[in-house]
Amino acid sequence: MSPKRNQSKSMAYQEFGNNTNSEALERGVADLPPQQQNIRIQATRSGRKGKTVTVMTGFQHSPDSLNKLLKQLKNKCGSGGTMKDDTLEIQGDHRDKLLEILGDLGYKVKISGG
């Protein structure tokens, strides 16, 4: 019987040394001020089993800043939501309310879609 190998020390393939440098893996997104960002708001039901979701795209913030903004928007809309990539999703049709809230925060906001 062969001796057991320690799974954490055995490596099948590794290129370019240690990959423990997590700074290289983080995405570098500059936090632009709200006045320099063009945000699009759209209500959609595609791929959500008929449930309406308000989707906001065009944000150029770090993930931490987007999470803070998402929490603030969910609180003001009184509904749930999530962040996927650089888009924010709020459950329900809140286009007009989000247009007003983001406009007050200084973003350039437009409603897109039908």
C-alpha positions as CSV (number, residue, x, y, z in Angstrom):
1,M,0.0,0.0,0.0
2,S,1.3,3.5,-0.8
3,P,1.8,6.0,1.9
4,K,-0.8,8.7,2.2
5,R,0.3,12.1,0.9
6,N,-0.6,15.3,2.6
7,Q,-3.1,16.8,0.2
8,S,-2.3,20.4,1.1
9,K,1.4,20.0,0.2
10,S,1.0,18.1,-3.0
11,M,0.5,20.2,-6.1
12,A,-0.3,19.0,-9.6
13,Y,0.7,22.1,-11.5
14,Q,1.7,25.7,-10.6
15,E,2.9,28.4,-12.9
16,F,4.9,31.4,-12.0
17,G,5.7,30.7,-8.4
18,N,3.3,31.4,-5.5
19,N,-0.1,32.7,-6.3
20,T,-0.6,34.1,-2.7
21,N,-0.4,37.7,-4.0
22,S,-4.1,38.5,-3.7
23,E,-3.5,42.1,-4.7
24,A,-3.0,41.1,-8.3
25,L,-6.3,39.2,-8.3
26,E,-8.4,42.1,-7.0
27,R,-9.9,44.2,-9.6
28,G,-8.8,47.8,-9.7
29,V,-11.9,50.0,-10.0
30,A,-11.5,53.7,-9.4
31,D,-14.3,55.3,-7.3
32,L,-15.5,58.1,-9.5
33,P,-17.6,60.9,-8.0
34,P,-21.4,60.6,-8.6
35,Q,-21.4,63.5,-11.0
36,Q,-19.1,61.7,-13.4
37,Q,-21.2,58.5,-13.6
38,N,-24.0,57.8,-16.0
39,I,-26.5,55.4,-14.4
40,R,-29.3,53.5,-16.3
41,I,-32.4,52.3,-14.5
42,Q,-34.5,49.6,-16.1
43,A,-37.3,47.3,-14.9
44,T,-37.1,43.8,-16.2
45,R,-38.7,40.4,-15.7
46,S,-36.5,38.3,-18.0
47,G,-35.0,35.2,-16.4
48,R,-36.8,35.8,-13.1
49,K,-39.9,33.7,-13.4
50,G,-42.2,36.7,-14.0
51,K,-41.0,38.7,-11.0
52,T,-40.2,42.4,-11.7
53,V,-36.7,43.6,-10.8
54,T,-35.3,47.1,-11.1
55,V,-31.8,46.9,-12.5
56,M,-29.3,49.8,-12.2
57,T,-26.1,49.7,-14.4
58,G,-23.2,52.0,-15.0
59,F,-21.7,52.3,-11.5
60,Q,-18.0,52.7,-11.2
61,H,-17.4,52.1,-7.5
62,S,-15.5,49.6,-5.5
63,P,-17.5,46.6,-4.3
64,D,-17.6,48.0,-0.7
65,S,-19.0,51.3,-1.9
66,L,-21.6,49.6,-4.0
67,N,-22.7,47.4,-1.0
68,K,-23.2,50.6,1.1
69,L,-25.2,52.3,-1.7
70,L,-27.3,49.1,-2.2
71,K,-28.1,48.9,1.5
72,Q,-29.2,52.6,1.4
73,L,-31.3,52.1,-1.7
74,K,-33.0,48.9,-0.3
75,N,-33.8,50.7,2.9
76,K,-35.4,53.7,1.1
77,C,-37.4,51.4,-1.3
78,G,-38.4,49.0,1.5
79,S,-37.5,45.9,-0.5
80,G,-34.7,43.4,-1.0
81,G,-32.0,43.4,-3.6
82,T,-28.6,42.2,-4.6
83,M,-25.4,43.2,-6.3
84,K,-24.3,41.2,-9.4
85,D,-21.0,42.3,-11.0
86,D,-21.3,46.1,-11.3
87,T,-25.1,46.1,-11.4
88,L,-27.5,46.6,-8.5
89,E,-30.9,44.9,-8.5
90,I,-33.9,46.0,-6.3
91,Q,-36.9,43.7,-6.1
92,G,-40.0,45.3,-7.6
93,D,-40.6,48.2,-10.0
94,H,-39.0,51.3,-8.2
95,R,-37.8,53.2,-11.3
96,D,-39.3,56.6,-10.4
97,K,-38.3,56.4,-6.7
98,L,-34.7,55.3,-7.6
99,L,-34.5,58.1,-10.2
100,E,-35.3,60.6,-7.5
101,I,-33.0,59.1,-4.9
102,L,-29.9,58.7,-7.1
103,G,-30.5,62.2,-8.6
104,D,-30.5,63.6,-5.1
105,L,-27.2,61.8,-4.4
106,G,-25.7,63.6,-7.5
107,Y,-25.7,60.8,-10.1
108,K,-26.6,61.4,-13.7
109,V,-29.6,59.0,-14.1
110,K,-31.8,58.0,-17.0
111,I,-34.6,55.5,-17.2
112,S,-34.0,53.1,-20.1
113,G,-36.2,50.4,-21.7
114,G,-39.9,50.3,-21.9
